[in-house]
Amino acid sequence: MGEFLSAVVEQPFLRQALLAGLLASLGCGLIGPFVVVKRISFLAGGIAHSVLGGMGAGAYFGFDPLLGALGAAVVSALLIGWVRLAWRTGEDTAIGALWAIGMAVGILFISQTPGYATDLMSFLFGSILLVPTRELWFMAALDLALLLAVGLLYRHFIAVTFDEEFARLRGVPVSTLYLLLLVLVALTVVLMIQVVGLILVIALLTLPAAMAGQWTHSITGMMATATLLGAGLTSGGLALSYAPDLPPGPTIILLAGALYLVSALAAGLRRRLGRLQRG
C-alpha cells in the first residue's frame, strides 16, 4: 500500500485513474439503486453490450469511440425500452438479440481497424490507467447530466420504480420516465466503460447498490452508500492491482464481489439475530 501511495504522489496517470474511479462511482451511486430496486439488470446488460457497436464504429471511422458509445448507448436504451413496453412476452429473447447484434457489429468494425486487438481488450475490460484529461471532463459532464436529471425528477423516478400502476393512475407519464431512466442507465454505462470495460460494467453498476440495499432502506441512503462503496472499491482495486501488476478492472470487480459476499453473510446474520431477539 505504501508503494502505491508513493506512486500516486509521483505519477499523474495514477491520480487521473483515481479521479476516473471517483467519477464513475458517482454515476454508480445515482443510478445503481434504481437498477437494483427496479430489477432491470438484464436490460442494463443489454444496453452495456450493445455499446460495443458504437465504439467499434468510432474506432473504424476515426472519431472518438466514447462518442460512438454514447450514441449507441442511448439508441439501444430506447430500443430496449420500447421492446420491453411493447412486447410483454418474449422481451428476453428480443433484448438478448439486440445485445448479441451490438457485440457482433462492434467486433466486426474493430476487426477491420488497425491495431484492433489492443482496442478490443481495452473496450471489453477497461483501461483506467490510460484515461486522458479530456475523457475525465467527458465523465464529469455525464455525472452532471445524471445529477440534474435525478435531482429534478427524483420523486417521479421513485414512483415509477416502486409502483408503476399507481403512478399511472396519478397521471405520471410512466412510459416516458421509464425510457428516460434507461437513457440514464446508458449514460452511466458509458461513464464506467473506461474503468472496468463493457464485460464487467454491470457488476460495478449493481454490486455497490445491492450492498447498500442490505443496510439501508431508502433510495437516498442507497445512493449515498453506493457512491461511497464505489469510491472505495475503485480506489482499493487500483491499489491492490498496482504492486503485482494486475489488470485494474477485473481486480476492482473481484474486490466488489468478495465484499458483496461478506456483506450478504453479515446482513443475513444480523436478520437472524434480530429474529432470535424478538422471539
C-alpha positions as CSV (number, residue, x, y, z in Angstrom):
1,M,0.0,0.0,0.0
2,G,2.9,2.4,0.8
3,E,4.3,1.8,-2.6
4,F,1.0,2.6,-4.2
5,L,0.6,5.8,-2.2
6,S,4.1,6.9,-3.2
7,A,3.4,6.2,-6.8
8,V,0.1,8.3,-6.6
9,V,2.1,11.3,-5.5
10,E,4.7,10.8,-8.2
11,Q,2.7,9.6,-11.2
12,P,0.0,11.8,-12.8
13,F,-1.6,8.9,-14.6
14,L,-2.4,7.2,-11.3
15,R,-4.0,10.3,-9.9
16,Q,-6.1,10.5,-13.1
17,A,-7.1,6.9,-12.7
18,L,-8.2,7.5,-9.1
19,L,-10.3,10.5,-10.3
20,A,-11.8,8.4,-13.1
21,G,-12.8,5.8,-10.5
22,L,-14.4,8.5,-8.3
23,L,-16.4,10.0,-11.2
24,A,-17.6,6.5,-12.2
25,S,-18.6,5.9,-8.6
26,L,-20.9,8.9,-8.5
27,G,-22.8,7.6,-11.5
28,C,-23.0,4.1,-9.9
29,G,-24.4,5.6,-6.7
30,L,-27.0,7.7,-8.5
31,I,-28.4,5.1,-11.0
32,G,-27.4,1.7,-9.5
33,P,-30.1,1.8,-6.8
34,F,-32.8,2.3,-9.4
35,V,-31.4,-0.6,-11.5
36,V,-31.3,-2.9,-8.4
37,V,-34.8,-2.0,-7.0
38,K,-36.5,-1.9,-10.4
39,R,-34.7,-5.3,-11.2
40,I,-33.6,-4.2,-14.7
41,S,-30.1,-5.5,-14.5
42,F,-30.7,-7.7,-17.6
43,L,-31.9,-4.6,-19.6
44,A,-28.8,-2.7,-18.3
45,G,-26.7,-5.6,-19.5
46,G,-28.3,-5.4,-23.0
47,I,-27.5,-1.7,-23.2
48,A,-23.9,-2.2,-22.0
49,H,-23.1,-4.9,-24.5
50,S,-24.8,-3.1,-27.4
51,V,-22.5,-0.1,-26.8
52,L,-19.6,-2.1,-28.4
53,G,-21.2,-1.4,-31.8
54,G,-20.8,2.3,-31.4
55,M,-17.3,2.1,-30.0
56,G,-16.2,-0.1,-32.9
57,A,-17.8,2.3,-35.4
58,G,-15.9,5.2,-33.7
59,A,-12.6,3.3,-34.0
60,Y,-13.2,2.3,-37.6
61,F,-14.3,5.7,-38.9
62,G,-11.8,7.7,-36.9
63,F,-13.9,9.6,-34.3
64,D,-13.8,9.3,-30.5
65,P,-15.1,5.8,-29.5
66,L,-16.7,7.3,-26.4
67,L,-18.9,9.5,-28.6
68,G,-19.8,6.4,-30.6
69,A,-20.5,4.6,-27.3
70,L,-22.7,7.4,-26.1
71,G,-24.8,7.4,-29.3
72,A,-25.1,3.6,-29.3
73,A,-26.0,3.5,-25.6
74,V,-28.8,6.0,-26.0
75,V,-30.2,4.3,-29.1
76,S,-30.0,0.8,-27.6
77,A,-31.6,2.1,-24.4
78,L,-34.6,3.5,-26.3
79,L,-34.9,0.3,-28.4
80,I,-34.7,-2.0,-25.4
81,G,-37.2,0.2,-23.5
82,W,-39.6,0.1,-26.5
83,V,-39.2,-3.7,-26.7
84,R,-40.0,-4.0,-23.0
85,L,-43.0,-1.7,-23.2
86,A,-44.4,-3.2,-26.4
87,W,-43.6,-6.9,-26.1
88,R,-44.6,-8.0,-22.6
89,T,-44.0,-11.6,-23.8
90,G,-40.7,-12.6,-25.5
91,E,-38.9,-9.5,-24.3
92,D,-35.9,-11.5,-23.0
93,T,-35.3,-13.0,-26.5
94,A,-35.6,-9.7,-28.2
95,I,-33.2,-7.9,-25.7
96,G,-30.8,-10.8,-26.0
97,A,-30.8,-10.5,-29.8
98,L,-30.1,-6.7,-29.6
99,W,-27.3,-7.5,-27.1
100,A,-25.7,-10.0,-29.4
101,I,-26.1,-7.8,-32.5
102,G,-24.4,-4.9,-30.8
103,M,-21.5,-7.0,-29.8
104,A,-21.2,-8.6,-33.2
105,V,-21.3,-5.2,-35.1
106,G,-18.6,-3.8,-32.7
107,I,-16.3,-6.8,-33.1
108,L,-16.6,-6.6,-37.0
109,F,-15.8,-2.9,-37.0
110,I,-12.9,-3.3,-34.6
111,S,-11.5,-6.3,-36.6
112,Q,-11.2,-4.1,-39.6
113,T,-9.4,-1.3,-37.7
114,P,-5.5,-1.4,-37.5
115,G,-4.3,-2.4,-34.0
116,Y,-7.8,-3.8,-33.2
117,A,-6.6,-6.4,-30.7
118,T,-5.4,-3.8,-28.2
119,D,-8.5,-1.6,-28.7
120,L,-10.8,-4.6,-28.2
121,M,-9.2,-5.6,-24.9
122,S,-9.4,-2.0,-23.5
123,F,-13.1,-1.8,-24.6
124,L,-14.0,-5.1,-23.0
125,F,-12.0,-4.9,-19.8
126,G,-11.4,-1.1,-19.3
127,S,-8.2,1.0,-19.4
128,I,-8.5,3.1,-16.2
129,L,-4.7,3.7,-16.2
130,L,-4.9,5.3,-19.6
131,V,-7.8,7.8,-19.1
132,P,-6.7,11.2,-20.6
133,T,-7.7,14.5,-19.2
134,R,-10.3,15.2,-21.9
135,E,-12.1,12.0,-21.0
136,L,-12.2,13.0,-17.4
137,W,-14.0,16.1,-18.4
138,F,-16.4,14.0,-20.5
139,M,-17.1,11.8,-17.5
140,A,-17.7,14.9,-15.3
141,A,-20.2,16.2,-17.9
142,L,-22.0,12.8,-17.8
143,D,-22.1,13.0,-14.0
144,L,-23.5,16.5,-14.1
145,A,-26.3,15.3,-16.5
146,L,-27.1,12.4,-14.2
147,L,-27.2,14.7,-11.1
148,L,-29.5,17.2,-12.8
149,A,-31.9,14.5,-14.1
150,V,-32.1,12.6,-10.8
151,G,-32.4,15.9,-8.8
152,L,-35.2,17.3,-11.0
153,L,-37.2,14.0,-11.4
154,Y,-36.4,12.2,-8.2
155,R,-40.0,11.8,-7.0
156,H,-41.2,10.7,-10.4
157,F,-38.5,8.1,-10.7
158,I,-39.3,6.8,-7.2
159,A,-43.0,6.4,-8.2
160,V,-42.1,4.6,-11.4
161,T,-39.6,2.4,-9.6
162,F,-41.9,1.2,-6.8
163,D,-45.4,1.2,-8.3
164,E,-45.9,1.9,-12.0
165,E,-49.7,1.3,-11.9
166,F,-50.3,3.7,-9.0
167,A,-48.1,6.3,-10.7
168,R,-50.0,5.9,-14.0
169,L,-53.3,6.4,-12.1
170,R,-51.9,9.6,-10.7
171,G,-51.2,10.9,-14.2
172,V,-47.5,10.3,-14.1
173,P,-46.1,9.7,-17.7
174,V,-44.7,6.3,-16.7
175,S,-43.6,5.1,-20.2
176,T,-41.7,8.4,-20.8
177,L,-40.0,8.3,-17.4
178,Y,-39.1,4.6,-17.9
179,L,-37.4,5.3,-21.2
180,L,-35.6,8.3,-19.6
181,L,-34.4,6.1,-16.8
182,L,-33.0,3.6,-19.3
183,V,-31.2,6.5,-21.1
184,L,-29.7,7.5,-17.7
185,V,-28.6,3.9,-17.3
186,A,-27.0,4.2,-20.8
187,L,-25.1,7.3,-19.7
188,T,-23.9,5.5,-16.6
189,V,-22.6,2.6,-18.7
190,V,-20.6,5.0,-20.9
191,L,-19.3,6.6,-17.7
192,M,-17.9,3.3,-16.4
193,I,-16.5,1.9,-19.7
194,Q,-13.0,3.3,-19.1
195,V,-12.9,2.0,-15.5
196,V,-13.9,-1.7,-15.9
197,G,-14.9,-2.2,-19.5
198,L,-18.1,-3.5,-21.1
199,I,-17.9,-7.0,-19.8
200,L,-17.7,-6.0,-16.1
201,V,-19.7,-2.8,-16.1
202,I,-22.9,-4.3,-14.8
203,A,-21.2,-5.7,-11.8
204,L,-19.9,-2.3,-10.8
205,L,-23.3,-0.8,-11.5
206,T,-25.2,-3.2,-9.3
207,L,-22.9,-4.6,-6.6
208,P,-22.4,-1.4,-4.6
209,A,-26.1,-0.6,-4.8
210,A,-27.0,-4.2,-3.8
211,M,-24.7,-4.0,-0.8
212,A,-26.2,-0.6,0.1
213,G,-29.7,-2.1,0.0
214,Q,-28.7,-4.7,2.6
215,W,-28.0,-2.0,5.2
216,T,-30.3,0.9,4.3
217,H,-33.9,1.1,3.3
218,S,-34.3,4.3,1.3
219,I,-33.2,5.1,-2.2
220,T,-31.4,8.3,-0.9
221,G,-29.5,6.2,1.6
222,M,-28.7,3.6,-1.1
223,M,-27.4,6.3,-3.3
224,A,-25.0,7.8,-0.7
225,T,-23.8,4.4,0.5
226,A,-23.3,3.0,-3.0
227,T,-21.3,6.1,-4.1
228,L,-19.0,5.7,-1.1
229,L,-18.7,1.9,-1.7
230,G,-17.9,2.5,-5.4
231,A,-15.3,5.0,-4.5
232,G,-13.7,2.6,-2.0
233,L,-13.8,-0.3,-4.4
234,T,-12.3,1.5,-7.4
235,S,-9.5,3.0,-5.3
236,G,-8.9,-0.2,-3.4
237,G,-8.9,-2.2,-6.6
238,L,-6.3,0.1,-8.1
239,A,-4.2,-0.2,-5.0
240,L,-4.4,-4.0,-4.9
241,S,-3.6,-4.3,-8.6
242,Y,-0.6,-1.9,-8.6
243,A,2.2,-3.9,-7.0
244,P,1.5,-7.3,-8.7
245,D,0.8,-5.5,-12.0
246,L,-2.7,-7.0,-12.3
247,P,-5.4,-5.6,-14.6
248,P,-7.2,-2.9,-12.5
249,G,-10.7,-3.5,-13.9
250,P,-11.1,-7.2,-13.0
251,T,-9.3,-6.6,-9.7
252,I,-12.0,-3.9,-8.8
253,I,-14.8,-6.4,-9.7
254,L,-13.2,-9.2,-7.7
255,L,-12.9,-6.9,-4.7
256,A,-16.6,-5.9,-5.2
257,G,-17.7,-9.5,-5.4
258,A,-15.8,-10.5,-2.3
259,L,-17.2,-7.6,-0.3
260,Y,-20.7,-8.3,-1.6
261,L,-20.4,-11.9,-0.2
262,V,-19.2,-10.7,3.1
263,S,-21.9,-8.1,3.3
264,A,-24.6,-10.6,2.4
265,L,-23.4,-13.0,5.1
266,A,-23.3,-10.2,7.6
267,A,-26.7,-8.9,6.7
268,G,-28.2,-12.4,6.9
269,L,-26.6,-13.0,10.3
270,R,-28.0,-9.7,11.5
271,R,-31.5,-10.6,10.4
272,R,-31.2,-14.0,12.1
273,L,-30.1,-12.5,15.4
274,G,-32.9,-9.9,15.2
275,R,-35.5,-12.7,14.8
276,L,-34.0,-14.6,17.7
277,Q,-34.1,-11.5,19.9
278,R,-37.7,-10.8,19.0
279,G,-38.6,-14.4,19.6
